[in-house]
């Protein structure tokens, strides 16, 4: 399995507070990798640094051997690393279709964009049915679908997801994780930050546990699900 993204000694600070303390992790092409941990562990901060929305104080983010850690966020998107933000960040006063079109803003391959739009509508039929309506009129779960669909329209090579199940009803959580597995089957590499540790590790080939800004465990998703420390700390064991 070839490696597509490698993070080395990544450290991120908010003023004098070091939120991420020199972490190392690697993503293999076509795999789901879960980054799990408690609130405040540094998970979202790590994603924001990979996306270029926060500048690391040290470390590297290598995409296929190229250091992208000093690039601005729009260039990182053009390179193929696309984030679905925590809280979805959809544009509520635009239509569903307009939100999806914005996802493809950096692309010029119009015919493929149309094919990708149909694929997104296949993944999320409700978005096709509501395409002309305001995105703000969607339910929370539908808005999460739109946020994922918009990211897919950028044709990512690596998809970063920040807490996609947050605030959703259990049935909608199941649906979001089902779709993520389906997306991954197409070969898309996913880095998943998620407080629902059990669900995340069930679908992830690899997992990392982040505590207080440091990676404390790294293993396959299945092994982490059975790890006594993980069970005790995160799975109610």
N, C-alpha and C positions, 0 to 999 in steps of 0.2 A: 504494500500500500504506500503510495507516494505522499510525501508531506507537502502541503500547500501553504500553510501559515505557521510560522514559529515566532513565539514571543520569548525574549531573553532578557532577564534582569529588569523587567518593567517596573518602574516606580513612579507613582503619581502622588502629588501633594496638593492639599488645599491650605495655602499659607504655610504655617509651620507644622501642620499635621500631615504626616505621611499616611495616606489612605491605602495605598498599594505599595508593598515593601519588597520589590525585587522579585517578581514572580516569573517562572518559566513554564510555558505550556506549548504544545504542538497540536495542530489539527491535520489529520490525514484526509486526503482527497476522498470525497464521497461519504464521509462519516459524520454522524452526529456526536458532538462532544458537549457534555454538560459541565457547567461551572456552577457549583452549588455551595450553599453556606447560609449562615444566619443574616438577618438584617444588619447592615453596617459593616459587613465583612470585606467589602471592596469589589463586589461583583460588577455592579453597574459602572463604577469608576473604571474598571478594567476595560469594559466594552467601549466606553466613551473615549478612552485613550487609543484603542485600536482604530476607532472611527475617525480620529483626528479632532474630535470635539473638545478633548482635553489634551494638553501637551505634557508628555511624561518628563520627569526631571532626569531620568536616565533610562537606558534600555533600548531595545530594538523591537520593531514589528516587521518581520520579513515575510513578504508575499512572493512565493516562488523565487526566493533568493534575493529579492530587491527590498531594501529598507524603505518602508513607506511611512515611518514614524514622524518624519518632518514635513510630510505633504499636507496641504490643506484638505479639509473634509471632502470638497467636491472632486478633487483629484483622486482621493481614495475610493470614492464611489465609482469614478471612471475606471479605476484599476480592477473593480469587481468586488469590493468589500462594502456591503450594504447593511445598515442597521434598522431594525424595527424598534423604535424607542419605547421605553417604559411609559405607560399612559397613552400609547398609540399615536398621538400627535397628528391626527388627521385634520384636514381643513374643513371645519364643520359647515361653513357657508358656501362651499363649492359642492357640486354634485359628486356622486360616487364615481361616475365616469371621469370627471375632471381630476379627481384625486388619483385615479389610476393612470391617466395620461401624464400627470406630473411625474410619476415614477419613471416614465420612459423619456424624461426630458433630455437626458444625456445621450440618447440613441438617435441614429439617423437611418437605421434599417427598417423602414416603415412597414414592409410586408411582414417581416418577422415580428415586429411590434404587434401587428394585428393578430398574428397567430398566438403570440403570448397572451394577449388580452382574452382570446377565446379559451386558452388553457386556464387562466385565472377564473373565468366564468364557469368553467367545468369543475374546478376545485371548490368554488364558492357560488353555487347557483343563485343564492339570495342576492348577490351583488349584481348579477345580470338582471334580475327582476326589479331591482331598485336603482338601476344605473342612472336614471335621469333625476332621481330624488336627491335632496340635500343629504350629505353625509352625516350631518348633525342629527338627523331623524332616525338613524340606525340605533339598534340596541348596543349595549357594551360589547357583546360577543360578535355582532355584525361589524362593529367598528374595528375590532381586533382582526377579523377576516380582511377588512379593507386595508388595514395597515400592512398585513402580510402580503396581500395582493399587490399593493403599491410597490413594496420592496421587490417583489418578483418581477415587476415590469421594468426594473433597472437591469435585468438579466445578471444577477449577481453570480460570482464564482464562490463567494463565502457569504452566507447569510448570518447576521448577528441578531439574536432575539433576546430582548430584555423583559423578563417576567410576562410572557404572553398569556398566562392563565390568571393573572391578577384581577380579582374582583368579579370573576365569571362564575356563573352557576355550574354545578358539577357536570351536567350533560354537555354544556358548551365547552368545558375544559376537555372532556373526552374527545369532542369533535376537533378541537384545535390540535391536540396531540396526534389524532388520527391523520389529519391533513399534513402535519409536519413529517410524519413517517412516509406518507405518499410522496411528498416533495423530495425527501431524501432519496427515495428509490430512483428518481431521475438522475441521480449522481451529484446533486447539490450538497456542498459541504455546509454544515450548520454548527454554530457555536451558540448554545442555549444557556442563558442565565435564568434560573428558575428556583423559586422558593418551594414549589411542590417537588420535593426531592425524589419521592417515590416514582412519580410519573416521569420525571426527567431522566432518571437513571434506567428506567424500564426501556426507554426508546434509544438511549445513547449507547454507542459502541465504547466510548471512552468517557471518563469522568474525572474531574478535579474538585477537591473540597478546599474552599478558601475560608480561613479563619483569621480575623484581625489583620487582613492585608497580606497574608502569607498562605501559600499552598501547603497543606498539611498531609494530604493524601492524593494519590493519583493511581488509577487502576481502570480496568474495564468497568462498564456500567454494572454488569451482573455481579462482579466481585464486590464493588462498593455497596450494592444493595444488601449483600450478605455480610458486610464488615461490621463487627460488633460495635465499633466506635460510631459508625454512621447510623446504625440502628438505634443506638442509645441517644445520640444527639439530635437526630432529625426525623426518625421514623416512629417515635413513640414507643421504643422498645424498652 
